[in-house]
Amino acid sequence: MDMNQYLSMFIDESNDHLQSLNENMMGLEANPEDLSIVQVIFRSAHTLKGMAATMGFEDLASLTHQMENVLDLVRNNKLRMQDFIFDTLFKSLDALEAMVQDITSGGAGKADVSAIVAALQAIVRGEVPSAAGAAAEVTAAAAQNTANAPVFLDEFQYSVLEQSLQEGHKVLYVDVAIRTDCQLKAVRAYMVFDLLERSGEVVKSFPSVQDIEQEKFDYSFSLYYITQKEASEIQAMILNLSEIDKVTAVALDQESLRQMGQDSVAATAEAPAPVKEAASAPAPSSPASAAPAKEETAKAAPARTGAAPSRTIRVDIERLDVLMNLFSELLIDRVRLEQLASEVQNTDLTETVEHMGRVSGDLQNIVMKLRMVPVDTVFNRFPRMIRDLAKSLDKKVDLIITGAETELDRTVIDEIGDPLVHLLRNAVDHGIESIPDRIAAGKPEMGTVNLRAFHSGNHVFIEIEEDGTGIYPQKVLKSAVKKGVITQEQAAAMSDDEAYQMLFAPGFSTAEVISDVSGRGVGLDVVKSKIASLGGNVTIYSTPGKGTNFSVQLPLTLSIIAAMLVRIGSEKYAIPLSSIVETGIVKQSQIRTIHGNKMMEFRNSHIPIVSLSKIFSIPDYDESTEEETEIVVIRKGDRLVALAVQDFIGQNEIVIKNLGKYLPEVQGISGATILGDGQVALIIDPNAFIK
């Protein structure tokens, strides 16, 4: 089998499982007693382990195997979740994500996770750090003294042993220790099993048979055994094998067997390394041997096969780009056919072209929707990030996400993740106060960060709002003056909104102490430039002492947009409708020159007029020679600019095409589109005209 062809599928599904593990771990941390969540986590971990083992990524499979050991104890009420266990499992998930990332980059998925594995094994042995140090010492001593104490049985195994006793068979608990200088301990273990199976049946071993065959045990193993022979006879038979150090065979009666089934919690605390190996088997109620594992897996299988089949497929974004380009070509041909049909005046041809127009319209809607992705694909990684960040800052933060089903173009989704990370980290570090400060301010200990997404017209708004300390404009301006970003005179003339915008200045920071989270003046300037490159903007609303809201406005899609087509001389341009406030006509007498800049009055204020014919050097049009000039008023945030044009062609849905790598970056142009008559129109970038 060529595994390379499945690598892409493995990476995608692994990322899905890791995201599910993170989300459900967060849910479990909020509700530690909810074992249904543990079952979901266990299934995801088990599936991930199986996938990794199939693909040959042993380190990834091994770490997931150790996580299963812990989760198996939890889901069977043999271990209670604690902070140390949560932290260790989260570290395990981080390590797994790093391995998958390495595989994505072409690596082998190797990582040194010995410290995490040791912590997981300690948890399985019952060595969980707690405030009661004496209790921990007792647990460690118990583990040392009862190296191979009996481990719990599941209901199926218990019923088999109990029925065997009722039918007159002997049930033995056998503990075997192989000499530590043995070179082939797995072979010795196999000889013991082969000997026992000649005279009876092994119901359960720990570690499992599979782990023993792979030498994943510490020179000792235990098992439950059904036979007609006496315990002393079995003990003597095993001791006759070479390199066997010690054998203990104990005959069990109904009472002792029942006690072993009931005393599972104590057994968990006492069980050493063999338990950690046994706990990995995918039985739903205990760390089982290979045979019961198959039994329980078979029982669980109908539930999986009965589930609704997946109705989604993964498609490379490049294929959607190709589909978009092909559709734009189809659109050009459709308009051309409509023109030909109107000239020929053939009824059949006209009806066919009209039908083609309806079909292509439906196709356009489908093509647009194919590229739309819920923002949940970005939002779902933030709860874990906020949890870790709050823990490192010793704060309590509740992240509330609403509108995660809101859809954005895939291109925007791919780019918006990092800016949102910066804004959320800034909200937790700068916004949310420390617990003592919140109590002193009369606020609850738990700070709240709201992450919202919603549609408004042709835009999507993403808001990050926290109930923290808020932004004090004077403090911002004082820091800006101190850092030399502005002068004292400029600061005195600034409004609160202008002061908030200073936060986006490169190198600017109000943090008094530089931390690992923030304080170096890097972040918000990157946020603003990235959002601007996507055709959006970010606005700050804040109430000192109450909290702050960062509102990010983004275009709904970057591939197909509604635009106003305008003519300037012999050239045509497209202006995105999302940036247009209104259109109108202005007379030359209404245009004034202020400090060398042409301005016009617009709704009780003055806004600049920009001549596109001069900026783009259009030779056959000059609006200054006209008595009236048609204008398009565009907006960027709270700022307005009027663009002078010659004529309006009309509104159209256009497909954006890049200018290509062979053309230099053209100031004021964001791309091009092909019109219905085959002519190319440049798409104006409104953000370039508003500074």
Residue pairs with C-beta under 8 A, 6 or more apart in sequence:
3 55
3 56
6 55
7 55
7 103
9 314
10 51
10 52
10 55
10 103
11 100
11 103
11 104
12 314
13 51
14 48
14 51
14 52
14 100
14 103
15 100
17 44
17 45
17 47
17 48
17 51
18 48
18 93
18 96
18 97
18 100
19 380
19 381
20 40
20 44
21 41
21 44
21 45
21 48
21 93
22 93
22 381
22 383
22 384
23 380
23 383
23 384
24 37
24 40
24 41
24 44
25 41
25 86
25 89
25 90
25 93
25 384
26 383
26 384
26 387
27 34
27 37
28 34
28 37
28 38
28 41
28 81
28 86
29 81
29 86
29 387
31 37
32 80
32 81
35 74
35 75
35 77
38 71
38 74
38 75
39 75
39 284
41 71
42 68
42 71
42 72
42 75
45 64
45 67
45 68
45 71
46 64
46 68
46 282
48 60
48 64
48 96
49 61
49 64
49 65
49 68
50 61
52 58
52 60
52 61
52 64
52 109
53 61
57 99
57 103
57 108
57 109
59 99
59 109
59 110
59 111
59 113
60 96
60 99
60 100
60 103
60 109
62 117
63 92
63 95
63 96
63 99
63 113
63 116
63 117
64 96
65 280
66 92
66 116
66 117
66 120
66 121
66 276
66 280
67 89
67 92
67 120
68 279
68 280
68 282
69 120
69 121
69 124
69 275
69 276
69 277
69 279
69 280
69 287
70 79
70 85
70 88
70 89
70 120
70 123
70 124
70 279
72 279
72 280
72 283
72 286
72 287
73 79
73 124
73 268
73 279
74 80
74 81
74 85
75 284
76 152
76 264
76 285
76 286
77 265
78 152
78 264
78 265
78 268
79 85
79 123
79 268
82 128
82 130
84 123
84 128
84 129
84 130
85 123
85 128
88 116
88 119
88 120
88 123
90 384
90 388
91 116
91 119
92 113
92 116
92 120
95 111
95 113
95 116
98 111
99 109
99 110
99 111
100 109
102 108
102 109
102 110
102 111
103 109
120 276
121 273
121 276
122 128
124 271
124 275
124 276
124 279
125 139
125 143
125 271
125 272
125 273
125 275
125 276
126 139
126 142
126 143
126 268
126 269
126 270
126 271
127 136
127 139
127 140
127 143
128 136
129 136
130 136
139 269
142 269
142 270
143 269
143 270
143 271
143 272
146 270
147 220
147 272
148 175
148 177
148 220
148 221
148 222
148 272
148 274
149 267
149 270
149 271
150 173
150 222
150 260
150 267
151 206
151 222
151 264
151 267
151 268
151 271
151 274
151 275
151 278
151 287
152 260
152 261
152 263
152 264
152 267
152 268
152 286
153 161
153 204
153 224
153 260
153 261
153 286
154 283
154 285
154 286
154 288
154 292
154 296
155 285
156 292
156 295
156 296
157 203
157 204
157 224
157 286
157 288
157 292
158 257
158 261
160 203
160 226
161 171
161 203
161 224
161 226
161 252
161 257
162 254
162 257
164 171
164 226
165 171
165 252
165 253
165 254
165 257
169 226
169 227
169 228
170 226
170 227
170 228
170 229
170 230
170 231
170 251
171 224
171 225
171 226
171 251
171 252
171 257
172 224
172 225
172 226
172 227
172 231
172 234
172 249
172 250
172 251
172 252
173 222
173 223
173 224
173 225
173 249
173 250
173 252
173 260
174 196
174 222
174 223
174 224
174 225
174 234
174 235
174 238
174 247
174 248
174 249
174 250
175 220
175 221
175 222
175 246
175 247
175 248
175 249
176 189
176 192
176 220
176 221
176 222
176 223
176 238
176 244
176 246
176 247
177 219
177 220
177 244
177 245
177 246
177 247
178 185
178 188
178 189
178 219
178 220
178 243
178 244
178 245
179 219
179 243
179 244
179 245
180 219
180 245
181 243
182 188
182 219
182 243
185 215
185 217
185 219
186 212
186 213
186 214
186 215
188 241
188 242
188 243
188 244
189 212
189 213
189 217
189 221
190 212
190 213
191 241
192 238
192 241
192 244
193 202
193 205
193 209
193 212
195 237
195 238
195 241
196 202
196 223
196 225
196 227
196 234
196 238
199 227
199 228
199 229
199 234
199 237
200 225
200 226
200 227
200 228
200 229
201 225
201 226
201 227
202 223
202 224
202 225
202 289
203 223
203 224
203 225
203 226
203 289
204 223
204 224
204 288
204 289
204 292
205 212
205 221
205 222
205 223
205 224
205 278
205 289
206 221
206 222
206 223
206 274
206 275
206 277
206 278
206 287
206 289
207 216
207 217
207 221
207 274
207 277
207 278
208 277
208 278
208 280
208 281
208 287
208 288
208 289
208 290
208 293
209 289
209 290
209 291
210 290
211 217
211 277
211 278
211 280
212 221
216 277
217 273
217 274
217 277
218 272
218 273
218 274
219 245
220 274
221 274
222 274
225 234
227 234
230 251
231 249
231 250
231 251
232 249
234 249
235 247
235 248
235 249
238 244
238 247
238 249
239 247
252 260
260 267
268 275
275 287
278 287
278 288
278 289
279 287
280 287
281 287
281 288
281 289
281 290
281 292
281 293
282 293
282 296
282 297
283 292
283 293
283 296
283 297
284 296
284 300
285 296
288 296
315 370
317 410
317 411
317 414
320 367
320 370
320 371
320 410
323 367
323 370
324 367
324 371
324 559
324 560
324 655
325 655
325 657
327 360
327 363
327 364
327 367
327 655
328 655
328 657
328 673
328 674
329 674
330 360
330 363
331 360
331 364
331 655
331 674
331 676
332 674
332 675
332 676
332 678
334 353
334 356
334 357
334 360
334 676
335 675
335 676
335 677
336 676
336 677
336 678
337 353
337 356
338 353
338 357
339 677
340 349
341 349
341 350
341 353
342 350
364 560
364 653
367 560
368 557
368 559
368 560
371 409
371 410
371 411
371 557
371 559
372 407
372 408
372 409
372 410
372 557
373 407
373 408
373 409
373 410
373 413
374 404
374 405
374 406
374 407
375 403
375 404
375 406
375 407
375 408
375 413
375 416
375 453
375 460
375 462
376 404
376 405
377 413
378 413
378 416
378 417
378 420
379 401
379 404
379 451
379 453
380 404
381 417
382 399
382 401
382 420
382 421
382 424
382 451
383 399
383 401
385 421
385 424
385 425
386 397
386 399
386 424
386 428
386 449
387 397
389 397
389 425
389 428
389 429
389 517
390 396
390 397
390 428
390 432
392 516
392 517
393 428
393 429
393 434
393 517
394 434
394 435
395 428
395 432
395 433
395 434
395 435
395 447
396 435
396 445
396 446
396 447
397 428
397 432
397 446
397 447
397 448
397 449
398 446
398 447
398 448
398 449
399 449
399 451
400 448
400 449
400 450
400 451
401 451
401 452
402 450
402 451
402 452
402 453
403 452
403 453
403 454
404 453
406 453
406 454
406 455
406 460
407 460
408 416
408 460
408 554
408 556
408 557
409 555
409 556
409 557
409 558
409 559
411 558
411 559
412 460
412 534
412 554
412 555
412 557
412 558
415 530
415 533
415 534
416 462
416 530
416 531
416 534
416 552
416 554
418 526
418 530
419 526
419 527
419 530
419 531
419 552
420 451
420 462
420 464
420 552
422 523
422 524
422 526
422 527
423 464
423 524
423 527
423 550
423 552
424 449
424 451
424 464
425 517
425 518
425 523
426 518
426 523
426 524
426 550
427 449
427 464
427 466
427 468
427 548
427 550
428 447
428 449
428 466
428 517
429 511
429 515
429 517
429 518
430 468
430 469
430 510
430 511
430 518
431 447
431 449
431 466
431 468
431 469
431 470
431 547
431 548
432 438
432 447
432 449
432 466
432 467
432 468
432 469
433 441
433 443
433 447
433 468
433 469
435 445
437 469
438 444
438 445
438 447
439 445
441 545
443 467
447 466
447 467
447 468
448 466
448 467
449 464
449 465
449 466
450 463
450 464
450 465
450 466
451 462
451 463
451 464
452 461
452 462
452 463
452 465
453 460
453 461
453 462
453 463
454 460
454 461
455 461
455 556
457 578
458 555
458 556
458 561
458 562
458 577
458 578
459 536
459 553
459 554
459 555
459 556
459 578
460 553
460 554
460 555
460 556
461 551
461 552
461 553
461 554
462 551
462 552
462 554
463 549
463 550
463 551
463 552
464 549
464 550
464 552
465 547
465 548
465 549
465 550
466 547
466 548
467 546
467 547
468 547
468 548
469 544
469 545
469 547
470 542
470 543
470 544
470 545
470 546
470 547
470 548
471 500
471 503
471 540
471 542
471 544
471 548
472 544
473 494
473 496
473 499
473 500
474 499
475 510
476 499
476 500
476 502
476 503
476 510
477 486
477 491
477 494
477 499
477 502
478 491
479 508
479 509
479 510
480 486
480 491
480 499
480 502
480 505
480 508
481 487
481 488
481 491
483 507
483 508
485 502
485 505
485 507
485 508
486 494
486 502
494 502
497 540
497 638
500 540
500 542
501 540
502 508
503 510
503 524
503 540
504 524
504 525
504 527
504 528
504 538
505 525
506 521
506 525
507 521
507 522
507 525
508 521
508 524
508 525
509 518
509 519
509 520
509 521
511 518
511 519
512 519
513 519
514 520
527 538
528 538
531 537
531 538
531 552
531 554
532 687
534 554
534 555
534 558
535 554
535 555
535 558
535 576
535 578
535 579
535 670
535 685
535 687
536 552
536 553
536 554
536 555
537 552
537 553
537 636
537 637
537 687
538 550
538 551
538 552
538 553
539 550
539 551
539 553
539 637
539 638
540 548
540 549
540 550
540 551
541 548
541 549
541 551
542 548
542 549
555 561
555 576
555 578
556 578
558 656
559 655
559 656
560 653
560 654
560 655
560 656
561 576
561 577
561 578
561 653
561 654
561 656
562 576
562 577
562 578
562 651
562 652
562 653
562 654
563 574
563 575
563 576
563 577
563 651
563 652
563 653
563 654
563 673
563 683
564 574
564 575
564 577
564 580
564 583
564 632
564 648
564 650
564 651
565 572
565 573
565 574
565 648
565 649
565 650
565 651
565 652
565 675
565 681
566 572
566 573
566 574
566 575
566 630
566 632
566 645
566 646
566 647
566 648
566 649
567 573
567 645
567 646
567 647
567 648
567 649
568 612
568 613
568 616
568 618
568 621
568 645
568 646
569 613
569 618
569 619
569 620
569 621
569 646
570 618
570 620
571 616
571 618
571 682
572 649
572 675
572 679
572 681
572 682
573 612
573 645
573 681
573 682
573 683
573 684
574 652
574 654
574 673
574 681
574 682
574 683
574 684
575 632
575 634
575 643
575 683
575 684
575 686
576 683
576 684
576 686
577 651
579 634
579 635
579 636
579 686
579 687
580 632
580 633
580 634
580 635
581 633
581 634
581 635
581 640
582 633
583 630
583 631
583 632
583 633
583 648
584 630
584 631
584 633
585 628
585 629
585 630
585 631
586 600
586 609
586 628
586 629
586 631
586 642
587 627
587 628
587 629
588 624
588 626
588 627
588 628
588 629
590 600
590 601
591 598
591 599
591 600
591 609
591 629
592 598
592 599
592 600
592 606
593 599
594 606
597 608
598 608
598 609
598 611
599 606
599 607
599 608
599 609
600 606
600 607
600 609
600 631
600 642
602 633
602 640
602 642
607 633
607 640
607 641
607 642
608 641
608 642
609 629
609 631
609 641
609 642
609 643
609 644
610 641
610 642
610 643
610 644
610 689
611 623
611 624
611 644
612 618
612 643
612 644
612 645
612 684
613 621
613 622
613 623
613 644
613 646
615 668
616 668
621 646
623 629
623 644
623 646
629 644
630 644
630 645
630 646
630 647
630 648
631 642
631 643
631 644
631 645
632 642
632 643
632 645
633 640
633 641
633 642
633 643
634 640
634 641
634 642
634 643
634 686
634 689
634 690
635 686
636 686
636 687
636 690
637 690
639 690
640 690
641 686
641 689
641 690
643 684
643 689
652 675
654 673
654 675
654 681
654 683
655 673
655 674
656 670
656 671
656 672
656 673
656 683
657 671
657 672
657 673
657 674
658 671
658 672
659 666
659 669
659 671
659 672
666 682
667 688
668 684
668 685
668 688
668 689
669 682
669 683
669 684
669 685
670 683
670 684
670 685
671 682
671 683
672 680
672 681
672 682
672 683
673 680
673 681
673 683
674 680
674 681
675 681
